[in-house]
Amino acid sequence: MSAIDIKPETTPSDRDLLITRTFDAPLHLVWAAWTDPERLTLWFFPDRCTLSDTHFDVRPGGAYRCTYHGENGMTFRLRGLFREIVPQRRLVFTHGWANDDGVVENDTEITATFEEVGDRTRVSIRQVGLSSEESILSHGEGWSEAFDHLAALLQPDTAQAS
């Protein structure tokens, strides 16, 4: 099992979430899971949710959207823009929940960094601009569950070579 480290970091002026996890897969496969639209749909969601209405245009300035459907009937619409892409090193993108009119409320920014550690890959994400301690904990839980899906996707019997 891969280790995960979640650290809520808060200051009076902002609220950040830092999560680091090492995956038992080479860097090129982890990077592909983050940047290939078809692979993203296989892990980019928390437990007890399904994903629909997906669009991932993974390039600087490209937009993404997806809709999460919770088992309780709740629907959440995620929207964002890719701001920076350094192949196999760094992704910077916005992350915001859209209301029923499509307006994004409380846009945050996520920086994901990728580091080769032997034949494994360490991914660290920093999400800045979260509105409260409750939001930090909720997003931490969601990312942790999504990372569990990613780890399962990267297992040798399910990972696709690229």
N, C-alpha and C positions, 0 to 999 in steps of 0.2 A: 504494500500500500504506500502511496506517495504521501509525504509529509506536507501539511499546510500550516501556514502561520498567518493569523489574522491579527492586525494591530490597529484598533481605532486610534487615531491621533487627532486631538482637537486643540485648538487655540481659540482665544476670544474672537479672532477675526475670520476664521474659516474652520471647516470641518473636513478632515481627510480620512480615507480608509486605505490602508496598505495591506495587501495580501500577497504572500509569496508561496509558491508551490513548486515542487520539483516533480516533473513527470518522467516516467520510465520509457522515454522515447527520444529519438534523435531530434535535433533542432529543426531539420527540414520538415519532419512530419508535424511537429507542434505548430510551426509557422503556417503550414498549409491548412491546418484545422482552424486557424484564426483568420485566414485570408481567402479561402475558397468558399464562395457562397453556399454551395451544396453541403460542405462539411460543417459550416457554421450552424446550419439548421438542425444538425444532429446533436448539438451540445449546448447551444447558447440560450439556455432556459433553466429555471430552478425546478426542483421536484414539484410534483402535483400540478404541473402546467403542461399544456400543449402549445404549439407554436403555429401561427398561420400568417398570411399576408406578409411574407418575407421578401425583402429586397435588400441586397448588400452590394453596393458599388464600391469595392475596396480599392480606392485610389485617393490621392490627396484632393480634397474638395468633393469627393463622392459621398452620397447620402446612403443611409440605411434606415430600414423600418422593419418592425415585426410586431405582431400582436400576440400577447400571452393570454391563454384561457385557463383560469384556475378551476379546480375541481368544484369549487363553491359557486361557479357561475360568473365569477368576476372576470372582467376583461381589462387588460392593461395594454396600452399602445406605447411602444418604445420608438423613439426617433433620435437620429444623430447624424453627425458629419465626420468624415475622416479628415483630420487636419494634417497629419504627418505620417509618412510611412518610410521607414528605413528597413529594407528587406532583411529579415531574420535577426533584427536587433530591436526595433521599436515601432509601436503603433500609438498614435495619439488621436483620440476621437471624443466627440461630445456624446452625452447620454442624457436623455430627458424623457419624462413621461408626458404624453400628449393627452389633453382632455378630449371630450367628445367632439369639439370643434376643430381638433387637430393642432391646437396651440400647445406648445411645449412649455411646461411649468418646471421651474427649478432645474435648468440645464446644468449638468456637471461635466467635468472633463476627466477622461481616463487616459493615463499613460501606462501602456503595457510594455515591459522590457523583457527581452529573451536572452538567456545566457546558456551557452553550451557547458555542461558539466560532465565531462567524459562522454558516455553514450546516453546521457540523460539531459533534460532541459529544465532550467529554472525560469519560471515566469513570475514576474512581480508586477502587480497592478497598483497604481495609486489613483484613487478616485477623489477629486477635490470638489468642494462646493456643496457637499451634502448639508441639508438644512437642520438636522437635529441628531442627537445621540440615537434616537429611535431609528432614524433613517440610516445611520451608519450601521447599526446592528442588523437591520433588515437587508440592506445591500450586502453586508458581509455574509449573511446566511445564503442569500441568493447566489452570490459568486461562488461560495464554497460548494453548493449543490451543483452549479453549472460545471465547476472544475471536476467534480466527481464524474459527471457525464463525459467530460473531455478525457479524463483518465481512462474510462471504459472504452471510449472510441479509439484511443491510442494503443490498446492492447494488441499484441501481434496478430491475433486471429481476426481483428476487426479493422486494423489500420491499413490504409491503402498506400502503397509506395508512390512517391512522386518524384 
